[in-house]
Amino acid sequence: MAAVSCRAIIKCRKKPQKHCMMAGWQPVIDTYNQAAPAHKREYRIKVRETEFEKTPLKKIKRY
């Protein structure tokens, strides 16, 4: 697992934003992508501001 710089984490704790979240995860994703076959690599990641809409059973609504 890759190390994430402490400066990036401390800077982002005050006000978490999408670019801060990606800065923390990017080294982990890069390490995974080096070992993963091409069809399993992560090329795009979308960070959501809100959770997915849920059913009464707390499962994600698909349609």
Biopython code that builds the backbone (N, CA, C, O; Angstrom):
import numpy as np
from Bio.PDB.StructureBuilder import StructureBuilder

atoms = [
    (1, "MET", "N", (0.845, -1.171, 0.000)),
    (1, "MET", "CA", (0.000, 0.000, 0.000)),
    (1, "MET", "C", (0.892, 1.237, 0.000)),
    (1, "MET", "O", (1.906, 1.269, 0.697)),
    (2, "ALA", "N", (0.530, 2.235, -0.761)),
    (2, "ALA", "CA", (1.334, 3.438, -0.890)),
    (2, "ALA", "C", (1.087, 4.398, 0.266)),
    (2, "ALA", "O", (0.005, 4.425, 0.854)),
    (3, "ALA", "N", (2.103, 5.175, 0.575)),
    (3, "ALA", "CA", (1.979, 6.162, 1.649)),
    (3, "ALA", "C", (1.399, 7.453, 1.091)),
    (3, "ALA", "O", (1.689, 7.841, -0.040)),
    (4, "VAL", "N", (0.586, 8.104, 1.889)),
    (4, "VAL", "CA", (-0.009, 9.376, 1.510)),
    (4, "VAL", "C", (0.671, 10.457, 2.331)),
    (4, "VAL", "O", (0.868, 10.289, 3.534)),
    (5, "SER", "N", (1.035, 11.568, 1.691)),
    (5, "SER", "CA", (1.760, 12.608, 2.423)),
    (5, "SER", "C", (0.885, 13.220, 3.506)),
    (5, "SER", "O", (-0.305, 13.463, 3.307)),
    (6, "CYS", "N", (1.501, 13.463, 4.655)),
    (6, "CYS", "CA", (0.780, 14.034, 5.795)),
    (6, "CYS", "C", (0.318, 15.447, 5.503)),
    (6, "CYS", "O", (-0.751, 15.854, 5.958)),
    (7, "ARG", "N", (1.105, 16.201, 4.750)),
    (7, "ARG", "CA", (0.722, 17.574, 4.433)),
    (7, "ARG", "C", (-0.604, 17.624, 3.699)),
    (7, "ARG", "O", (-1.448, 18.471, 3.992)),
    (8, "ALA", "N", (-0.793, 16.721, 2.748)),
    (8, "ALA", "CA", (-2.044, 16.699, 1.973)),
    (8, "ALA", "C", (-3.224, 16.367, 2.874)),
    (8, "ALA", "O", (-4.300, 16.941, 2.712)),
    (9, "ILE", "N", (-3.043, 15.454, 3.820)),
    (9, "ILE", "CA", (-4.138, 15.069, 4.714)),
    (9, "ILE", "C", (-4.474, 16.205, 5.676)),
    (9, "ILE", "O", (-5.648, 16.526, 5.861)),
    (10, "ILE", "N", (-3.468, 16.813, 6.285)),
    (10, "ILE", "CA", (-3.712, 17.899, 7.237)),
    (10, "ILE", "C", (-4.362, 19.082, 6.539)),
    (10, "ILE", "O", (-5.280, 19.692, 7.087)),
    (11, "LYS", "N", (-3.911, 19.412, 5.359)),
    (11, "LYS", "CA", (-4.458, 20.528, 4.600)),
    (11, "LYS", "C", (-5.928, 20.298, 4.269)),
    (11, "LYS", "O", (-6.713, 21.247, 4.249)),
    (12, "CYS", "N", (-6.304, 19.068, 4.013)),
    (12, "CYS", "CA", (-7.655, 18.756, 3.575)),
    (12, "CYS", "C", (-8.628, 18.496, 4.726)),
    (12, "CYS", "O", (-9.839, 18.483, 4.504)),
    (13, "ARG", "N", (-8.139, 18.292, 5.931)),
    (13, "ARG", "CA", (-9.036, 18.001, 7.048)),
    (13, "ARG", "C", (-9.945, 19.175, 7.370)),
    (13, "ARG", "O", (-11.080, 18.983, 7.805)),
    (14, "LYS", "N", (-9.456, 20.377, 7.161)),
    (14, "LYS", "CA", (-10.239, 21.559, 7.498)),
    (14, "LYS", "C", (-11.503, 21.652, 6.655)),
    (14, "LYS", "O", (-12.576, 21.960, 7.173)),
    (15, "LYS", "N", (-11.383, 21.391, 5.378)),
    (15, "LYS", "CA", (-12.519, 21.481, 4.460)),
    (15, "LYS", "C", (-12.352, 20.415, 3.378)),
    (15, "LYS", "O", (-11.723, 20.677, 2.352)),
    (16, "PRO", "N", (-12.905, 19.214, 3.588)),
    (16, "PRO", "CA", (-12.722, 18.152, 2.596)),
    (16, "PRO", "C", (-13.356, 18.512, 1.255)),
    (16, "PRO", "O", (-14.514, 18.924, 1.193)),
    (17, "GLN", "N", (-12.594, 18.353, 0.204)),
    (17, "GLN", "CA", (-13.073, 18.621, -1.145)),
    (17, "GLN", "C", (-12.687, 17.448, -2.026)),
    (17, "GLN", "O", (-11.907, 16.581, -1.631)),
    (18, "LYS", "N", (-13.251, 17.438, -3.234)),
    (18, "LYS", "CA", (-12.997, 16.318, -4.140)),
    (18, "LYS", "C", (-11.516, 16.154, -4.441)),
    (18, "LYS", "O", (-11.002, 15.035, -4.417)),
    (19, "HIS", "N", (-10.818, 17.259, -4.727)),
    (19, "HIS", "CA", (-9.406, 17.123, -5.093)),
    (19, "HIS", "C", (-8.578, 16.619, -3.914)),
    (19, "HIS", "O", (-7.576, 15.931, -4.114)),
    (20, "CYS", "N", (-8.980, 16.950, -2.694)),
    (20, "CYS", "CA", (-8.259, 16.446, -1.515)),
    (20, "CYS", "C", (-8.490, 14.948, -1.349)),
    (20, "CYS", "O", (-7.572, 14.208, -0.993)),
    (21, "MET", "N", (-9.697, 14.512, -1.603)),
    (21, "MET", "CA", (-9.998, 13.082, -1.484)),
    (21, "MET", "C", (-9.191, 12.301, -2.514)),
    (21, "MET", "O", (-8.645, 11.242, -2.205)),
    (22, "MET", "N", (-9.116, 12.818, -3.727)),
    (22, "MET", "CA", (-8.380, 12.129, -4.775)),
    (22, "MET", "C", (-6.876, 12.160, -4.497)),
    (22, "MET", "O", (-6.169, 11.207, -4.827)),
    (23, "ALA", "N", (-6.381, 13.239, -3.896)),
    (23, "ALA", "CA", (-4.954, 13.322, -3.577)),
    (23, "ALA", "C", (-4.570, 12.219, -2.599)),
    (23, "ALA", "O", (-3.469, 11.675, -2.675)),
    (24, "GLY", "N", (-5.467, 11.890, -1.688)),
    (24, "GLY", "CA", (-5.189, 10.837, -0.724)),
    (24, "GLY", "C", (-5.270, 9.445, -1.315)),
    (24, "GLY", "O", (-4.516, 8.561, -0.908)),
    (25, "TRP", "N", (-6.156, 9.231, -2.254)),
    (25, "TRP", "CA", (-6.362, 7.898, -2.822)),
    (25, "TRP", "C", (-5.499, 7.619, -4.044)),
    (25, "TRP", "O", (-5.287, 6.456, -4.385)),
    (26, "GLN", "N", (-5.000, 8.646, -4.709)),
    (26, "GLN", "CA", (-4.282, 8.454, -5.965)),
    (26, "GLN", "C", (-3.070, 7.531, -5.844)),
    (26, "GLN", "O", (-2.889, 6.684, -6.719)),
    (27, "PRO", "N", (-2.224, 7.644, -4.806)),
    (27, "PRO", "CA", (-1.091, 6.699, -4.704)),
    (27, "PRO", "C", (-1.542, 5.248, -4.549)),
    (27, "PRO", "O", (-0.894, 4.342, -5.074)),
    (28, "VAL", "N", (-2.625, 5.023, -3.848)),
    (28, "VAL", "CA", (-3.145, 3.661, -3.668)),
    (28, "VAL", "C", (-3.651, 3.120, -5.002)),
    (28, "VAL", "O", (-3.396, 1.967, -5.349)),
    (29, "ILE", "N", (-4.364, 3.953, -5.741)),
    (29, "ILE", "CA", (-4.895, 3.550, -7.047)),
    (29, "ILE", "C", (-3.755, 3.262, -8.020)),
    (29, "ILE", "O", (-3.805, 2.285, -8.767)),
    (30, "ASP", "N", (-2.729, 4.110, -8.012)),
    (30, "ASP", "CA", (-1.585, 3.901, -8.910)),
    (30, "ASP", "C", (-0.872, 2.588, -8.615)),
    (30, "ASP", "O", (-0.475, 1.873, -9.535)),
    (31, "THR", "N", (-0.711, 2.273, -7.340)),
    (31, "THR", "CA", (-0.065, 1.018, -6.954)),
    (31, "THR", "C", (-0.891, -0.176, -7.434)),
    (31, "THR", "O", (-0.340, -1.144, -7.959)),
    (32, "TYR", "N", (-2.194, -0.106, -7.255)),
    (32, "TYR", "CA", (-3.075, -1.187, -7.711)),
    (32, "TYR", "C", (-2.991, -1.342, -9.226)),
    (32, "TYR", "O", (-2.879, -2.458, -9.733)),
    (33, "ASN", "N", (-3.045, -0.219, -9.950)),
    (33, "ASN", "CA", (-3.048, -0.263, -11.415)),
    (33, "ASN", "C", (-1.765, -0.853, -11.987)),
    (33, "ASN", "O", (-1.797, -1.433, -13.073)),
    (34, "GLN", "N", (-0.653, -0.725, -11.300)),
    (34, "GLN", "CA", (0.600, -1.297, -11.793)),
    (34, "GLN", "C", (0.544, -2.817, -11.833)),
    (34, "GLN", "O", (1.126, -3.440, -12.721)),
    (35, "ALA", "N", (-0.152, -3.415, -10.875)),
    (35, "ALA", "CA", (-0.201, -4.874, -10.794)),
    (35, "ALA", "C", (-1.421, -5.472, -11.490)),
    (35, "ALA", "O", (-1.417, -6.653, -11.835)),
    (36, "ALA", "N", (-2.460, -4.673, -11.699)),
    (36, "ALA", "CA", (-3.715, -5.190, -12.247)),
    (36, "ALA", "C", (-3.631, -5.331, -13.767)),
    (36, "ALA", "O", (-2.943, -4.554, -14.430)),
    (37, "PRO", "N", (-4.335, -6.327, -14.316)),
    (37, "PRO", "CA", (-4.409, -6.436, -15.776)),
    (37, "PRO", "C", (-5.203, -5.250, -16.343)),
    (37, "PRO", "O", (-5.954, -4.600, -15.616)),
    (38, "ALA", "N", (-5.036, -4.979, -17.611)),
    (38, "ALA", "CA", (-5.627, -3.790, -18.239)),
    (38, "ALA", "C", (-7.140, -3.713, -18.067)),
    (38, "ALA", "O", (-7.681, -2.623, -17.885)),
    (39, "HIS", "N", (-7.829, -4.844, -18.120)),
    (39, "HIS", "CA", (-9.289, -4.808, -18.034)),
    (39, "HIS", "C", (-9.805, -4.566, -16.615)),
    (39, "HIS", "O", (-11.003, -4.352, -16.430)),
    (40, "LYS", "N", (-8.928, -4.596, -15.614)),
    (40, "LYS", "CA", (-9.350, -4.346, -14.235)),
    (40, "LYS", "C", (-8.822, -3.032, -13.670)),
    (40, "LYS", "O", (-9.080, -2.729, -12.505)),
    (41, "ARG", "N", (-8.105, -2.256, -14.443)),
    (41, "ARG", "CA", (-7.533, -1.004, -13.951)),
    (41, "ARG", "C", (-8.607, 0.061, -13.759)),
    (41, "ARG", "O", (-9.624, 0.082, -14.453)),
    (42, "GLU", "N", (-8.352, 0.934, -12.807)),
    (42, "GLU", "CA", (-9.254, 2.054, -12.540)),
    (42, "GLU", "C", (-8.791, 3.243, -13.367)),
    (42, "GLU", "O", (-7.705, 3.778, -13.142)),
    (43, "TYR", "N", (-9.614, 3.656, -14.324)),
    (43, "TYR", "CA", (-9.259, 4.781, -15.177)),
    (43, "TYR", "C", (-9.969, 6.058, -14.748)),
    (43, "TYR", "O", (-9.407, 7.148, -14.846)),
    (44, "ARG", "N", (-11.192, 5.923, -14.278)),
    (44, "ARG", "CA", (-11.977, 7.085, -13.851)),
    (44, "ARG", "C", (-12.612, 6.790, -12.510)),
    (44, "ARG", "O", (-13.103, 5.687, -12.269)),
    (45, "ILE", "N", (-12.600, 7.786, -11.640)),
    (45, "ILE", "CA", (-13.276, 7.670, -10.353)),
    (45, "ILE", "C", (-14.103, 8.923, -10.165)),
    (45, "ILE", "O", (-13.622, 10.037, -10.371)),
    (46, "LYS", "N", (-15.339, 8.734, -9.776)),
    (46, "LYS", "CA", (-16.227, 9.870, -9.548)),
    (46, "LYS", "C", (-16.532, 9.950, -8.055)),
    (46, "LYS", "O", (-17.045, 8.997, -7.468)),
    (47, "VAL", "N", (-16.216, 11.079, -7.450)),
    (47, "VAL", "CA", (-16.486, 11.302, -6.035)),
    (47, "VAL", "C", (-17.828, 12.008, -5.929)),
    (47, "VAL", "O", (-18.035, 13.065, -6.524)),
    (48, "ARG", "N", (-18.732, 11.416, -5.167)),
    (48, "ARG", "CA", (-20.074, 11.978, -5.017)),
    (48, "ARG", "C", (-20.146, 12.870, -3.785)),
    (48, "ARG", "O", (-19.521, 12.589, -2.762)),
    (49, "GLU", "N", (-20.912, 13.940, -3.896)),
    (49, "GLU", "CA", (-21.135, 14.845, -2.768)),
    (49, "GLU", "C", (-22.139, 14.244, -1.782)),
    (49, "GLU", "O", (-22.057, 14.495, -0.579)),
    (50, "THR", "N", (-23.085, 13.450, -2.292)),
    (50, "THR", "CA", (-24.129, 12.860, -1.450)),
    (50, "THR", "C", (-24.133, 11.342, -1.632)),
    (50, "THR", "O", (-23.547, 10.813, -2.577)),
    (51, "GLU", "N", (-24.793, 10.669, -0.725)),
    (51, "GLU", "CA", (-24.928, 9.223, -0.842)),
    (51, "GLU", "C", (-25.954, 8.889, -1.919)),
    (51, "GLU", "O", (-26.749, 9.739, -2.322)),
    (52, "PHE", "N", (-25.925, 7.654, -2.374)),
    (52, "PHE", "CA", (-26.938, 7.186, -3.307)),
    (52, "PHE", "C", (-28.287, 7.134, -2.601)),
    (52, "PHE", "O", (-28.354, 6.977, -1.382)),
    (53, "GLU", "N", (-29.354, 7.265, -3.372)),
    (53, "GLU", "CA", (-30.701, 7.132, -2.807)),
    (53, "GLU", "C", (-30.883, 5.687, -2.353)),
    (53, "GLU", "O", (-30.466, 4.762, -3.050)),
    (54, "LYS", "N", (-31.499, 5.487, -1.198)),
    (54, "LYS", "CA", (-31.624, 4.153, -0.610)),
    (54, "LYS", "C", (-33.080, 3.722, -0.490)),
    (54, "LYS", "O", (-33.986, 4.551, -0.408)),
    (55, "THR", "N", (-33.285, 2.398, -0.481)),
    (55, "THR", "CA", (-34.593, 1.809, -0.239)),
    (55, "THR", "C", (-34.828, 1.768, 1.269)),
    (55, "THR", "O", (-33.906, 2.049, 2.035)),
    (56, "PRO", "N", (-36.038, 1.425, 1.714)),
    (56, "PRO", "CA", (-36.279, 1.289, 3.159)),
    (56, "PRO", "C", (-35.373, 0.257, 3.841)),
    (56, "PRO", "O", (-35.155, 0.325, 5.050)),
    (57, "LEU", "N", (-34.850, -0.692, 3.069)),
    (57, "LEU", "CA", (-33.947, -1.705, 3.620)),
    (57, "LEU", "C", (-32.488, -1.259, 3.567)),
    (57, "LEU", "O", (-31.582, -2.049, 3.832)),
    (58, "LYS", "N", (-32.265, 0.013, 3.223)),
    (58, "LYS", "CA", (-30.919, 0.626, 3.155)),
    (58, "LYS", "C", (-30.054, 0.089, 2.028)),
    (58, "LYS", "O", (-28.826, 0.124, 2.110)),
    (59, "LYS", "N", (-30.695, -0.408, 0.974)),
    (59, "LYS", "CA", (-29.967, -0.841, -0.211)),
    (59, "LYS", "C", (-30.037, 0.286, -1.238)),
    (59, "LYS", "O", (-30.969, 1.091, -1.209)),
    (60, "ILE", "N", (-29.064, 0.352, -2.143)),
    (60, "ILE", "CA", (-29.048, 1.402, -3.154)),
    (60, "ILE", "C", (-30.146, 1.150, -4.174)),
    (60, "ILE", "O", (-30.294, 0.039, -4.682)),
    (61, "LYS", "N", (-30.926, 2.210, -4.474)),
    (61, "LYS", "CA", (-31.948, 2.104, -5.519)),
    (61, "LYS", "C", (-31.263, 2.086, -6.868)),
    (61, "LYS", "O", (-30.466, 2.973, -7.172)),
    (62, "ARG", "N", (-31.558, 1.107, -7.662)),
    (62, "ARG", "CA", (-30.914, 0.960, -8.967)),
    (62, "ARG", "C", (-31.684, 1.649, -10.075)),
    (62, "ARG", "O", (-31.085, 2.144, -11.029)),
    (63, "TYR", "N", (-33.008, 1.688, -9.963)),
    (63, "TYR", "CA", (-33.820, 2.263, -11.040)),
    (63, "TYR", "C", (-34.838, 3.214, -10.477)),
    (63, "TYR", "O", (-35.617, 3.800, -11.229)),
]
sb = StructureBuilder()
sb.init_structure("model")
sb.init_model(0)
sb.init_chain("A")
sb.init_seg("    ")
for serial, (resi, resn, name, xyz) in enumerate(atoms, 1):
    if name == "N":
        sb.init_residue(resn, " ", resi, " ")
    sb.init_atom(name, np.array(xyz, "f"), 0.0, 1.0, " ", f" {name:<3s}", serial, name[0])
structure = sb.get_structure()
